């Protein structure tokens, strides 16, 4: 049996009460990291073709690997990651500055390294519409609409809007029109309980089935208090689904009680294990920084393509570790923790 071939896809937004302020501000510094949070990344196998979208640079200064030519290999993995020094992105990392281990072993070969600055996005906005956030729901809708108008670039990005309570409600399917997406947000209605896990699992499937071949970021932003009381799926199953389908999940807590609640821990784990971040805004300034950071992070990814030394068709989870250093200074790397190897098909 052979590995399943999958297209290279990268490895995305809205706590609404103050989100409208984002439009009134320019880029802000990277938001305060939550302890242990990781940034976006994407493992995946490769198909043939060359990726060169408008505005994208493939400079890989100092790199000995080939620039961004996507090979027709099914035994390669591509990891997308960001590097930060304090609260600032590091934009001059070269291949020589990066060490990677896959399943605790160095790769057999590094085949490509580059700095992707402007990838197209496929984004799912998931909004908790349960009664637990009813008292601020209308204002959140307005702020979310303004944010979508800012972040979605026509003819390049596509997003969908999905509300969830004890069931999901797709109010706007994939669109590159910010106004149509804003209308989808306006159509959301507050109701019912909270089936967070089922909603995230459903959205992961939607992000993984676009039918597009070119590399892109598949990202989800979840707005919720994290308190699930109606799902059939478990958190562990949802995380595995996101990892298998190469979806980065950013979570923004709507809990403004001033204390950490069980739902906050759920949101943090979901983001951590999929390569995203969890944000817990305590003020208007923190909310602005959080959403600006999400956008900036998606535009500041490095990508490393390599062949694992012992990749097998066993469907098992393989941890990834990336270390970046320059002039003896070690930086913080934001990357997902690993990926699942392809599963061999059973002979019939």
Long-range contacts (C-beta under 8 A, 24 or more apart in sequence): 1-313, 1-344, 1-345, 1-347, 2-74, 3-45, 3-74, 3-75, 3-313, 3-342, 4-45, 4-74, 4-342, 4-343, 5-45, 5-47, 5-74, 6-44, 6-45, 6-47, 6-246, 7-44, 7-46, 7-47, 7-212, 7-213, 7-214, 7-215, 8-42, 8-44, 8-45, 8-46, 8-47, 8-51, 8-70, 8-78, 8-215, 9-42, 9-44, 9-122, 9-215, 9-216, 9-217, 9-218, 9-246, 10-40, 10-42, 10-80, 10-116, 10-119, 10-215, 10-216, 10-217, 10-218, 10-248, 10-301, 10-303, 11-40, 11-41, 11-42, 11-43, 11-44, 11-79, 11-80, 11-217, 11-218, 11-219, 11-246, 11-247, 11-248, 11-275, 11-336, 12-40, 12-121, 12-123, 12-217, 12-219, 12-220, 12-221, 12-248, 12-250, 12-276, 12-294, 12-298, 13-123, 13-125, 13-147, 13-151, 13-221, 13-250, 13-252, 13-291, 13-294, 13-295, 14-125, 14-127, 14-140, 14-143, 14-144, 14-147, 14-221, 14-223, 14-252, 14-291, 15-140, 15-223, 15-252, 15-253, 15-254, 15-279, 15-281, 15-287, 15-290, 15-291, 16-136, 16-139, 16-140, 16-141, 16-142, 16-143, 16-144, 16-223, 17-136, 17-139, 17-140, 17-143, 17-287, 18-143, 18-281, 18-284, 18-287, 18-288, 19-140, 19-143, 19-144, 19-146, 19-147, 19-287, 19-291, 20-142, 20-143, 20-146, 20-147, 21-284, 21-287, 21-288, 22-146, 22-147, 22-150, 22-288, 22-291, 22-292, 23-146, 23-147, 23-149, 23-150, 25-288, 25-292, 27-292, 27-296, 28-288, 28-289, 28-292, 28-293, 29-87, 29-88, 29-289, 30-84, 30-87, 30-88, 30-89, 30-289, 30-293, 30-296, 30-297, 31-87, 31-277, 31-279, 31-286, 31-289, 31-290, 31-292, 31-293, 32-87, 32-286, 32-289, 33-84, 33-87, 33-277, 33-332, 34-268, 34-277, 34-278, 34-279, 34-280, 36-272, 37-268, 37-271, 37-272, 37-276, 37-277, 37-278, 37-334, 38-271, 38-272, 38-275, 38-276, 38-277, 38-334, 38-335, 38-336, 38-337, 39-81, 39-82, 39-84, 39-275, 39-276, 39-277, 39-297, 39-334, 39-335, 40-80, 40-81, 40-82, 40-217, 40-219, 40-248, 40-275, 40-276, 40-297, 40-298, 40-301, 40-334, 40-335, 40-336, 41-79, 41-80, 41-81, 41-248, 41-275, 41-301, 41-320, 41-334, 41-335, 41-336, 42-78, 42-79, 42-80, 42-217, 42-218, 42-246, 42-248, 42-275, 42-336, 43-77, 43-78, 43-79, 43-246, 43-320, 43-336, 43-338, 43-339, 44-77, 44-78, 44-246, 44-339, 45-73, 45-74, 45-75, 45-76, 45-77, 45-342, 46-70, 46-71, 46-72, 46-73, 46-74, 46-76, 46-78, 46-305, 47-72, 47-213, 48-72, 49-213, 49-214, 51-214, 51-215, 53-118, 53-119, 53-120, 53-156, 53-214, 54-118, 54-156, 55-117, 55-118, 56-116, 56-117, 56-118, 56-119, 57-115, 57-117, 57-118, 58-114, 58-115, 58-116, 59-114, 59-115, 60-94, 60-95, 60-112, 60-113, 60-114, 60-115, 61-92, 61-94, 62-94, 62-95, 62-96, 62-97, 63-94, 63-95, 63-96, 63-113, 63-114, 64-95, 64-96, 64-110, 65-95, 65-110, 65-111, 65-112, 65-113, 65-305, 66-111, 66-112, 67-112, 67-114, 68-112, 68-114, 68-303, 69-112, 70-215, 71-111, 73-111, 73-307, 74-342, 75-307, 75-308, 75-311, 76-111, 76-305, 76-306, 76-307, 77-102, 77-305, 77-306, 77-307, 77-308, 77-311, 77-339, 78-112, 78-303, 78-304, 78-305, 78-306, 79-303, 79-304, 79-305, 79-306, 79-320, 79-322, 79-335, 79-336, 80-116, 80-217, 80-301, 80-302, 80-303, 80-335, 81-301, 81-302, 81-303, 81-304, 81-322, 81-333, 81-334, 81-335, 82-297, 82-300, 82-301, 82-302, 82-333, 82-334, 82-335, 83-302, 83-324, 83-331, 83-332, 83-333, 83-334, 84-331, 84-332, 84-334, 85-329, 85-331, 85-332, 89-296, 89-297, 89-300, 90-324, 90-326, 90-331, 91-115, 91-300, 92-326, 93-302, 93-324, 93-326, 93-331, 95-304, 97-324, 97-325, 97-326, 98-302, 98-304, 98-322, 98-323, 98-324, 99-322, 99-323, 99-324, 99-325, 100-304, 100-306, 100-320, 100-321, 100-322, 100-323, 101-320, 101-321, 102-306, 102-308, 102-309, 102-311, 102-318, 102-319, 102-320, 103-308, 103-310, 103-318, 103-319, 104-319, 104-321, 105-308, 105-309, 105-310, 106-309, 107-306, 107-307, 107-308, 107-309, 108-306, 108-307, 108-308, 108-309, 109-306, 109-307, 110-304, 110-305, 110-306, 111-305, 111-306, 111-307, 112-303, 112-304, 112-305, 113-302, 113-303, 113-304, 113-305, 114-302, 114-303, 115-301, 115-302, 115-303, 116-301, 116-302, 116-303, 117-299, 117-300, 117-301, 118-299, 119-215, 119-216, 119-217, 119-298, 119-299, 119-301, 120-156, 120-157, 120-158, 120-214, 120-216, 120-217, 121-152, 121-156, 121-157, 121-158, 121-159, 121-216, 121-217, 121-219, 121-298, 122-157, 122-158, 122-159, 122-174, 122-207, 122-210, 122-212, 122-216, 122-217, 122-218, 122-219, 123-151, 123-152, 123-157, 123-158, 123-159, 123-160, 123-217, 123-219, 123-220, 123-221, 124-159, 124-160, 124-162, 124-203, 124-206, 124-207, 124-219, 124-220, 124-221, 125-159, 125-160, 125-161, 125-162, 125-181, 125-185, 125-220, 125-221, 125-223, 126-162, 126-163, 126-164, 126-199, 126-200, 126-203, 126-220, 126-221, 126-222, 126-223, 126-224, 127-161, 127-162, 127-163, 127-164, 127-185, 127-188, 127-223, 127-224, 128-163, 128-164, 128-165, 128-194, 128-196, 128-222, 128-223, 128-224, 128-225, 128-254, 129-163, 129-164, 129-165, 129-169, 129-188, 129-189, 129-190, 129-191, 129-192, 130-164, 130-165, 130-166, 130-190, 130-191, 130-192, 130-193, 130-194, 131-165, 131-190, 131-191, 131-192, 131-193, 132-194, 132-225, 132-227, 133-190, 133-225, 133-254, 134-190, 136-254, 137-188, 137-190, 140-223, 141-185, 141-186, 141-188, 144-182, 144-185, 144-223, 145-181, 145-182, 145-185, 145-186, 146-182, 147-291, 148-178, 148-181, 148-182, 148-185, 149-178, 149-179, 149-182, 150-178, 151-295, 152-176, 152-177, 152-178, 152-181, 154-178, 158-210, 160-184, 160-206, 161-185, 161-188, 162-199, 162-202, 162-203, 162-206, 163-188, 163-189, 164-194, 164-195, 164-196, 164-198, 164-199, 165-190, 165-191, 165-192, 165-193, 165-194, 165-195, 165-230, 166-192, 166-193, 166-194, 166-195, 166-230, 167-192, 167-195, 168-195, 168-198, 168-199, 168-202, 168-203, 174-210, 192-230, 193-229, 193-230, 194-224, 194-225, 194-227, 194-228, 194-229, 194-230, 195-228, 195-229, 195-230, 195-231, 195-232, 196-222, 196-224, 196-226, 196-227, 196-228, 196-231, 196-266, 197-228, 197-231, 197-232, 197-233, 197-234, 197-235, 197-237, 197-238, 198-230, 198-231, 198-232, 198-233, 199-231, 200-238, 200-241, 200-242, 200-249, 200-270, 201-233, 201-237, 201-238, 201-241, 203-247, 204-238, 204-241, 204-242, 204-245, 204-247, 205-241, 205-245, 207-245, 207-247, 208-245, 208-246, 208-247, 217-248, 217-298, 217-301, 218-245, 218-246, 218-247, 218-248, 219-247, 219-248, 219-249, 219-250, 219-276, 219-298, 220-247, 220-248, 220-249, 220-250, 220-276, 221-249, 221-250, 221-251, 221-252, 221-294, 222-249, 222-250, 222-251, 222-252, 222-267, 222-270, 223-252, 223-254, 224-251, 224-253, 224-254, 224-263, 224-267, 225-253, 225-254, 225-255, 225-261, 225-263, 226-251, 226-253, 226-255, 226-261, 226-262, 226-263, 226-264, 226-265, 226-266, 226-267, 227-261, 227-262, 227-263, 227-266, 228-263, 228-266, 235-266, 235-269, 235-270, 238-270, 239-269, 239-270, 239-273, 239-274, 240-340, 242-270, 242-273, 242-274, 243-273, 243-274, 243-317, 243-336, 243-338, 243-339, 243-340, 244-340, 246-339, 247-274, 248-274, 248-275, 248-276, 248-336, 249-274, 249-275, 249-276, 250-276, 250-277, 250-278, 250-279, 250-294, 251-276, 251-277, 251-278, 251-279, 252-278, 252-279, 252-280, 252-281, 252-290, 253-278, 253-279, 253-280, 253-281, 255-280, 256-282, 258-282, 272-337, 273-336, 273-337, 274-336, 275-334, 275-335, 275-336, 275-337, 277-334, 297-334, 311-341, 312-341, 313-341, 313-342, 313-343, 313-344, 314-341, 314-343, 314-344, 315-340, 315-341, 315-342, 315-343, 315-344, 316-340, 316-341, 317-341
